[in-house]
Amino acid sequence: MSAASLNPVSAADVEHFAGIGIAVERLDGRAEEPYNVDALKRYMGSVDVVLLPESTEQVSQILSYCHERRIGVVVQGGNTGTAGGALGRHDEVLLSLRRMNAVRDVDAVAGVLVADAGCVLEDLDAHVRQLGFIVPLDLGSRRQCMIGGNVSTSAGGLRYLRYGSMHGNVLGVEAVLPDGRVLDALSVLKKDASGYDIKQLFIGAEGTLGVVTAVSIALAPRPASSRVAVLGLGDFDKIHRAFVLARQHLGEIVSAFEFWERRCNELTVEFCGHPDLLARPHAFYVMVETRGSVARHDAEKMEAFIAALRDADLVDESRELSDPDGMDAAWLFRSDMARAHMLSGCMYVYDFSLPPRHQYALLDATKNRLRSMAMYGGPDDPVKDVTIFGHIGDDNIHLQVIARQYGGPVEAAVEPWIYTWVGSHGGSVAAEHGLGAHKGPFLKYAKSPAVIETMKSLKRLLDPRGIMGPGKHVAIA
Ligand SMILES: Cc1cc2nc3c(=O)[nH]c(=O)nc-3n(C[C@H](O)[C@H](O)[C@H](O)COP(=O)(O)OP(=O)(O)OC[C@H]3O[C@@H](n4cnc5c(N)ncnc54)[C@H](O)[C@@H]3O)c2cc1C
């Protein structure tokens, strides 16, 4: 069941796929984007054969053949994942969903979208906006990532605080199992207590249990009124206190509560060329968004919130935005933060959930460790920056270590130490980016042996030959 027990793809296999009408691209192992290079340029793939099916039936034909022949399969959506899960590292076929991109149905009464897995998130959002809805998920990678990839990584994103998780919003999936059987669990029902909820298995499975070919998702109404406030704060503790006040004053209309620290701000200005959102530099920044239905009420609530922040001496500067261009610019600034880090050097991005009381300590602990190893703090040290930003309302902290080059002593200094630190402080080693190519072995620091063994049992049950995503996720040896 290991990658070693799988067969390489032969010329006869390629001929077979072409012969049954499946589009094939050959790379000869070239580091070609998007197939063999990831968004961060951290992971490189080495696949030769890319298959581009156009229908669920073609996906089924591919998997049934690969199962029979014991050929490894790696599934790729928009290839924006940060964990290397969408790249082939052995002699697998790469199955790209990019040609399966039709909207199958929108029920405007129920507010339910049914779409092929290869639909790009931004295109889906544009499609349903005309009908008065939004897709309840938004990521900085929205122009490339695909809904099947979003489901498969259990993506979180910028408005998780308001709209919740993929586990709540996805109503059904159609998936092709590793042996080629089509599993039709494409329900459009919001309530269903009739047995095990099978679709949940595919949310966060990262292509290891089959291929998600279509998704049905509950849409959210397009908000009639929206506002943004950008805040400058002097210390991290004030972010948590401001969040408590946001819940009290903004209640059901708060839709995002994002934070970043000064260095993230500087990198975004420097590498993406965006103007600063506030007049003065601050140690920390918060961006609060409200989405409601009556602009006047929402404005009153936001004003009361800002006044409460000032009374409690929590903010040093604030700026309210309600014009669409201003709000778009603020969101672009926030969304481009990951890109700015990517442009500034070789980015190791860590995506953790942590209880509030340990969130800032993670940054301090990481910097201290790297300093003590003479890797950070000096002008020519191998680590240029260590930063945090993220979705504070979801307890989801992104920690970036920006190195001068990938691999070597920096990686060895940070991993697995950082996963042990997070596990011992009650965190999750992957809040929203998944396990991918190399986080599987670190799961043991944060999940019990019984949980990991149950995951492996499910993998063995659905993919007994281990053809899907070989060596990834909770790989079975
Ligand atoms: C600039 C930037 C910002 C980002 N911001 C966020 C953020 O705020 N929140 C967040 O959660 N993520 C974020 N991400 C990470 C990434 O965009 C998400 O993980 C996204 O959901 C991946 O979708 P994709 O289509 O690109 O999947 P891919 O990268 O192609 O694949 C990811 C994994 O899912 C599997 N997979 C893909 N499609 C399928 C399918 N149809 N069936 C079965 N398996 C499949 C792949 O095998 C792989 O293991 C960001 C990434 C970038 C580059």
The ligand as an SDF file (V2000), in Angstrom:
LIG
                    3D

 53 58  0  0  0  0  0  0  0  0999 V2000
   -2.6160   33.8190   -1.4450 C   0  0  0  0  0  0  0  0  0  0  0  0
   -3.2870   32.6470   -0.7590 C   0  0  0  0  0  0  0  0  0  0  0  0
   -4.2360   32.8900    0.2300 C   0  0  0  0  0  0  0  0  0  0  0  0
   -4.8740   31.8150    0.8660 C   0  0  0  0  0  0  0  0  0  0  0  0
   -5.8040   32.0800    1.8350 N   0  0  0  0  0  0  0  0  0  0  0  0
   -6.4220   31.0490    2.4460 C   0  0  0  0  0  0  0  0  0  0  0  0
   -7.3860   31.2990    3.4930 C   0  0  0  0  0  0  0  0  0  0  0  0
   -7.6490   32.4340    3.8850 O   0  0  0  0  0  0  0  0  0  0  0  0
   -8.0020   30.2260    4.0350 N   0  0  0  0  0  0  0  0  0  0  0  0
   -7.7360   28.9340    3.6360 C   0  0  0  0  0  0  0  0  0  0  0  0
   -8.3540   27.9970    4.1550 O   0  0  0  0  0  0  0  0  0  0  0  0
   -6.8230   28.6820    2.6710 N   0  0  0  0  0  0  0  0  0  0  0  0
   -6.1580   29.7030    2.0780 C   0  0  0  0  0  0  0  0  0  0  0  0
   -5.2250   29.4360    1.1110 N   0  0  0  0  0  0  0  0  0  0  0  0
   -4.9090   28.0350    0.7570 C   0  0  0  0  0  0  0  0  0  0  0  0
   -5.6900   27.4830   -0.4630 C   0  0  0  0  0  0  0  0  0  0  0  0
   -6.1180   28.5140   -1.3120 O   0  0  0  0  0  0  0  0  0  0  0  0
   -6.8710   26.6210    0.0030 C   0  0  0  0  0  0  0  0  0  0  0  0
   -6.3830   25.4820    0.6940 O   0  0  0  0  0  0  0  0  0  0  0  0
   -7.7960   26.1620   -1.1350 C   0  0  0  0  0  0  0  0  0  0  0  0
   -8.9780   25.6130   -0.5690 O   0  0  0  0  0  0  0  0  0  0  0  0
   -7.1620   25.1340   -2.0750 C   0  0  0  0  0  0  0  0  0  0  0  0
   -7.9980   24.9820   -3.2250 O   0  0  0  0  0  0  0  0  0  0  0  0
   -7.3610   24.5080   -4.6190 P   0  0  0  0  0  0  0  0  0  0  0  0
   -8.4560   24.3270   -5.5950 O   0  0  0  0  0  0  0  0  0  0  0  0
   -6.2740   25.4140   -5.0120 O   0  0  0  0  0  0  0  0  0  0  0  0
   -6.7970   23.0820   -4.2010 O   0  0  0  0  0  0  0  0  0  0  0  0
   -5.3990   22.4110   -4.5950 P   0  0  0  0  0  0  0  0  0  0  0  0
   -4.2790   23.2310   -4.0690 O   0  0  0  0  0  0  0  0  0  0  0  0
   -5.3650   22.0780   -6.0220 O   0  0  0  0  0  0  0  0  0  0  0  0
   -5.4930   21.0480   -3.7400 O   0  0  0  0  0  0  0  0  0  0  0  0
   -5.4510   21.0570   -2.3460 C   0  0  0  0  0  0  0  0  0  0  0  0
   -5.6630   19.6280   -1.8360 C   0  0  0  0  0  0  0  0  0  0  0  0
   -6.9800   19.1760   -2.1480 O   0  0  0  0  0  0  0  0  0  0  0  0
   -6.9430   18.0620   -3.0510 C   0  0  0  0  0  0  0  0  0  0  0  0
   -8.0090   18.3020   -4.0500 N   0  0  0  0  0  0  0  0  0  0  0  0
   -8.1610   19.3840   -4.8460 C   0  0  0  0  0  0  0  0  0  0  0  0
   -9.2910   19.2550   -5.5750 N   0  0  0  0  0  0  0  0  0  0  0  0
   -9.8390   18.0660   -5.2330 C   0  0  0  0  0  0  0  0  0  0  0  0
  -11.0050   17.3690   -5.6390 C   0  0  0  0  0  0  0  0  0  0  0  0
  -11.8380   17.8700   -6.5510 N   0  0  0  0  0  0  0  0  0  0  0  0
  -11.2550   16.1480   -5.1010 N   0  0  0  0  0  0  0  0  0  0  0  0
  -10.4230   15.6170   -4.1730 C   0  0  0  0  0  0  0  0  0  0  0  0
   -9.3050   16.2430   -3.7500 N   0  0  0  0  0  0  0  0  0  0  0  0
   -9.0230   17.4500   -4.2700 C   0  0  0  0  0  0  0  0  0  0  0  0
   -5.5440   18.0320   -3.6220 C   0  0  0  0  0  0  0  0  0  0  0  0
   -5.1510   16.7140   -3.9390 O   0  0  0  0  0  0  0  0  0  0  0  0
   -4.7240   18.6120   -2.4800 C   0  0  0  0  0  0  0  0  0  0  0  0
   -4.4300   17.6200   -1.5340 O   0  0  0  0  0  0  0  0  0  0  0  0
   -4.5510   30.4850    0.4880 C   0  0  0  0  0  0  0  0  0  0  0  0
   -3.5960   30.2520   -0.5010 C   0  0  0  0  0  0  0  0  0  0  0  0
   -2.9450   31.3180   -1.1160 C   0  0  0  0  0  0  0  0  0  0  0  0
   -1.9330   31.0230   -2.1840 C   0  0  0  0  0  0  0  0  0  0  0  0
  1  2  1  0
  2  3  1  0
  2 52  2  0
  3  4  2  0
  4  5  1  0
  4 50  1  0
  5  6  2  0
  6  7  1  0
  6 13  1  0
  7  8  2  0
  7  9  1  0
  9 10  1  0
 10 11  2  0
 10 12  1  0
 12 13  2  0
 13 14  1  0
 14 15  1  0
 14 50  1  0
 15 16  1  0
 16 17  1  0
 16 18  1  0
 18 19  1  0
 18 20  1  0
 20 21  1  0
 20 22  1  0
 22 23  1  0
 23 24  1  0
 24 25  2  0
 24 26  1  0
 24 27  1  0
 27 28  1  0
 28 29  2  0
 28 30  1  0
 28 31  1  0
 31 32  1  0
 32 33  1  0
 33 34  1  0
 33 48  1  0
 34 35  1  0
 35 36  1  0
 35 46  1  0
 36 37  1  0
 36 45  1  0
 37 38  2  0
 38 39  1  0
 39 40  1  0
 39 45  2  0
 40 41  1  0
 40 42  2  0
 42 43  1  0
 43 44  2  0
 44 45  1  0
 46 47  1  0
 46 48  1  0
 48 49  1  0
 50 51  2  0
 51 52  1  0
 52 53  1  0
M  END
$$$$
